[in-house]
Amino acid sequence: MLHRFDILTIFPAMVDSYAKESILGRAQKAKLIEVKAHDLREFTTDKHHKVDDTPYGGGPGMVMKVEPFEKGLKSLKGRKGLKGNKTCVILTAANGKTFTQADAKRLAKYSQVIFLCGRYEGIDQRVEDNLVDETFSIGNYVLTGGELPALVMTDAIARNIPGVLGAEASLDKESHTEEGYLEYPQYTKPEKYKKWSVPEILLSGDHKKIEKWREEQSKKKKRE
C-alpha cells in the first residue's frame, strides 16, 4: 500500500523528470509513494484538445476551462492500492494560502494528493469553488504555471511520510519543524578550509555544550 501524488498539467514531462530523481525517485522504487503526472489534454472532448478559452467580460490572456479538470479528477480519484482512502485535491494558485511545514505534515496523512496546475491567465473560478479542497501558493510572487509549486509541495509532503527519508530522526531538528524554528549551522570536514574554520565548540566532544550552542545559534537565526 502506498501514498500517491497525482499532478494534472499540460506539461507532464516537467513533473516526470524531477520526480524520478533523488529521494522521490528512491521512495517510488521502494513502493512508499507514487508520483504521476497526467496530461490535462487527455480529458478534453474536442478534436483540438483545447484546455482554455477567452475570458467572459473581456480582458487579456486565456482562462483554463472547467471540463478537463472535472473529467480528470473523476478519473484520478480513489485509485486502487492506496494506503487508506483519504484524498485531498489541491489547486496551485498565486492567490492561495501560503504552504507551510505544518501543511506538509498534515497532508502526509492523506493516501492521495491531487494537484491541479494552472497556466495562462488562470483557471475558471468554478474549479476552485466546486472541485478542490484547498488552494495553496508557495510564496508572494507569480509563476508561469503551477507545476513548480506542485513539485515543491509533493517534495515537502513526501519527506514526512514514514520511511521516505530512511532516518526519521533527521526530521526532528529541521527548520520550521516548530513554528519559527530555524535549524542551527552545520559543518563537515575539512576542519579548516582556506581561512574558514569550524567553530571550536563542535570539536570539543562536549555534547551538552554543543547542544546549548546549537540552540543559541537557532535563536540567533530567528532573531536575524
C-alpha positions as CSV (number, residue, x, y, z in Angstrom):
1,M,0.0,0.0,0.0
2,L,1.4,3.4,-0.9
3,H,0.8,7.2,-0.9
4,R,0.0,8.6,-4.3
5,F,0.6,12.1,-5.8
6,D,-1.3,12.9,-9.0
7,I,-0.4,16.1,-10.9
8,L,-2.8,17.3,-13.6
9,T,-1.0,19.5,-16.0
10,I,-0.5,20.4,-19.7
11,F,3.3,19.8,-19.3
12,P,3.6,16.3,-17.7
13,A,7.3,15.9,-18.7
14,M,8.2,18.8,-16.4
15,V,7.0,16.7,-13.4
16,D,8.3,13.3,-14.5
17,S,11.9,14.5,-14.9
18,Y,12.1,15.7,-11.3
19,A,10.0,13.0,-9.6
20,K,12.2,10.2,-10.8
21,E,15.4,11.6,-9.2
22,S,16.9,11.7,-5.6
23,I,14.7,11.0,-2.6
24,L,11.4,11.0,-4.5
25,G,12.8,8.5,-7.0
26,R,14.1,6.2,-4.3
27,A,10.8,6.3,-2.4
28,Q,9.0,5.3,-5.6
29,K,11.3,2.4,-6.2
30,A,10.7,1.3,-2.6
31,K,6.9,1.4,-3.2
32,L,6.4,4.0,-0.5
33,I,5.0,6.7,-2.8
34,E,3.9,7.1,-6.4
35,V,4.2,10.4,-8.3
36,K,2.3,10.5,-11.6
37,A,1.8,13.4,-14.0
38,H,-1.3,13.4,-16.2
39,D,-1.8,15.3,-19.4
40,L,-4.8,17.6,-19.0
41,R,-5.4,17.5,-22.7
42,E,-6.3,13.8,-22.5
43,F,-9.5,14.9,-20.6
44,T,-10.8,17.2,-23.3
45,T,-13.6,16.3,-25.7
46,D,-12.9,18.4,-28.8
47,K,-10.7,17.3,-31.7
48,H,-8.1,20.1,-30.9
49,H,-7.8,19.1,-27.2
50,K,-8.4,22.7,-26.2
51,V,-8.0,23.4,-22.4
52,D,-8.5,27.2,-22.4
53,D,-10.7,29.9,-23.9
54,T,-11.2,33.7,-23.8
55,P,-12.5,35.2,-20.5
56,Y,-16.1,36.3,-20.1
57,G,-16.3,40.0,-19.6
58,G,-13.2,40.6,-21.7
59,G,-9.6,41.1,-20.6
60,P,-6.1,39.8,-21.6
61,G,-5.0,36.2,-21.8
62,M,-6.8,32.9,-21.8
63,V,-8.6,31.1,-19.0
64,M,-8.4,27.3,-18.4
65,K,-11.7,25.5,-18.7
66,V,-13.7,23.6,-16.1
67,E,-14.4,20.5,-18.0
68,P,-10.9,19.0,-18.4
69,F,-10.2,19.4,-14.7
70,E,-13.6,17.9,-13.7
71,K,-13.1,14.9,-16.0
72,G,-9.5,14.4,-14.9
73,L,-10.5,14.4,-11.2
74,K,-13.2,11.8,-11.9
75,S,-10.5,9.6,-13.5
76,L,-7.9,10.0,-10.8
77,K,-9.8,10.0,-7.5
78,G,-9.7,6.9,-5.4
79,R,-7.3,4.7,-7.3
80,K,-6.9,1.1,-6.0
81,G,-3.9,0.1,-3.9
82,L,-3.7,3.2,-1.9
83,K,-2.9,3.4,1.8
84,G,-6.3,4.2,3.3
85,N,-8.8,6.2,1.2
86,K,-8.3,9.8,2.1
87,T,-7.9,12.1,-0.9
88,C,-7.1,15.9,-0.9
89,V,-7.5,17.9,-4.1
90,I,-5.2,21.0,-4.2
91,L,-5.3,23.9,-6.6
92,T,-2.0,25.7,-7.1
93,A,-2.6,29.5,-7.4
94,A,-0.8,32.7,-6.6
95,N,-3.8,33.9,-4.5
96,G,-3.9,30.7,-2.4
97,K,-2.9,30.3,1.3
98,T,0.9,30.1,1.7
99,F,2.0,26.5,2.1
100,T,3.8,25.7,5.3
101,Q,5.7,22.8,7.0
102,A,2.6,22.3,9.1
103,D,0.6,21.7,6.0
104,A,3.2,19.3,4.7
105,K,3.0,17.2,7.8
106,R,-0.8,17.2,7.8
107,L,-1.1,16.3,4.1
108,A,1.4,13.4,4.6
109,K,-1.5,11.6,6.3
110,Y,-3.6,11.5,3.1
111,S,-3.4,8.5,0.9
112,Q,-3.8,10.5,-2.2
113,V,-3.0,14.2,-3.0
114,I,-4.1,15.5,-6.4
115,F,-2.6,18.8,-7.7
116,L,-4.4,20.9,-10.4
117,C,-1.8,23.1,-12.2
118,G,-2.9,26.3,-13.9
119,R,-1.4,28.2,-16.8
120,Y,-2.2,31.3,-18.8
121,E,-4.3,33.9,-17.1
122,G,-5.6,31.4,-14.6
123,I,-8.3,28.8,-14.1
124,D,-12.1,29.2,-14.3
125,Q,-13.2,30.1,-10.7
126,R,-15.8,27.2,-10.8
127,V,-12.9,24.8,-10.4
128,E,-11.8,26.3,-7.1
129,D,-15.4,26.7,-6.0
130,N,-16.6,23.2,-6.7
131,L,-13.8,20.7,-7.3
132,V,-10.9,21.4,-4.8
133,D,-10.4,21.0,-1.1
134,E,-7.6,23.6,-0.7
135,T,-5.8,26.3,-2.6
136,F,-2.1,26.9,-2.0
137,S,0.6,29.3,-3.0
138,I,4.3,28.8,-2.3
139,G,5.1,32.5,-1.9
140,N,4.1,36.0,-2.7
141,Y,5.1,36.0,-6.3
142,V,3.7,34.9,-9.6
143,L,5.0,31.9,-11.7
144,T,4.2,30.9,-15.2
145,G,2.4,27.7,-14.1
146,G,1.5,25.5,-11.2
147,E,4.0,22.7,-11.9
148,L,6.8,24.0,-9.8
149,P,4.5,24.6,-6.7
150,A,3.0,21.2,-7.1
151,L,6.5,19.6,-7.1
152,V,7.6,21.7,-4.2
153,M,4.6,20.6,-2.1
154,T,5.0,17.0,-3.2
155,D,8.6,17.0,-2.1
156,A,7.8,18.6,1.3
157,I,4.8,16.3,1.9
158,A,6.7,13.1,0.9
159,R,9.5,13.8,3.3
160,N,7.1,13.4,6.1
161,I,5.8,10.0,5.1
162,P,7.4,7.3,7.2
163,G,10.3,5.6,5.5
164,V,10.8,8.1,2.7
165,L,13.9,9.7,4.3
166,G,15.2,6.5,5.7
167,A,16.0,8.1,9.1
168,E,13.1,9.9,10.6
169,A,15.4,11.4,13.2
170,S,16.6,13.8,10.5
171,L,13.1,15.4,10.7
172,D,13.4,16.2,14.4
173,K,15.6,19.3,14.2
174,E,14.8,20.7,10.8
175,S,13.9,24.3,10.1
176,H,10.2,25.0,10.6
177,T,9.6,21.7,12.5
178,E,8.0,24.0,15.0
179,E,6.6,27.4,14.2
180,G,9.5,29.9,13.9
181,Y,12.2,27.3,14.5
182,L,15.3,27.6,12.2
183,E,17.9,24.9,12.1
184,Y,21.4,25.6,13.6
185,P,24.5,25.8,11.3
186,Q,26.1,22.6,10.1
187,Y,29.7,21.8,9.3
188,T,31.8,18.9,8.0
189,K,35.4,18.1,7.0
190,P,37.9,19.6,6.4
191,E,38.2,21.3,9.8
192,K,39.9,24.3,8.1
193,Y,39.4,25.5,4.5
194,K,41.4,28.5,3.4
195,K,40.9,30.9,6.3
196,W,37.5,29.5,7.3
197,S,37.4,27.3,10.4
198,V,34.8,25.1,12.0
199,P,33.7,26.6,15.4
200,E,35.9,25.1,18.2
201,I,32.9,24.1,20.3
202,L,31.9,21.5,17.7
203,L,35.3,19.9,18.0
204,S,35.2,19.8,21.8
205,G,33.3,16.5,22.2
206,D,31.2,18.1,25.0
207,H,27.7,17.2,23.8
208,K,25.9,19.3,26.4
209,K,27.8,22.4,25.4
210,I,27.3,21.6,21.7
211,E,23.6,21.3,22.2
212,K,23.5,24.6,24.0
213,W,25.5,26.3,21.3
214,R,23.1,24.9,18.6
215,E,20.1,26.2,20.5
216,E,21.7,29.6,20.8
217,Q,22.5,29.6,17.0
218,S,18.9,28.7,16.2
219,K,17.6,31.6,18.3
220,K,20.1,33.9,16.7
221,K,18.9,32.9,13.2
222,K,15.3,33.5,14.2
223,R,16.2,37.0,15.6
224,E,18.1,37.9,12.4
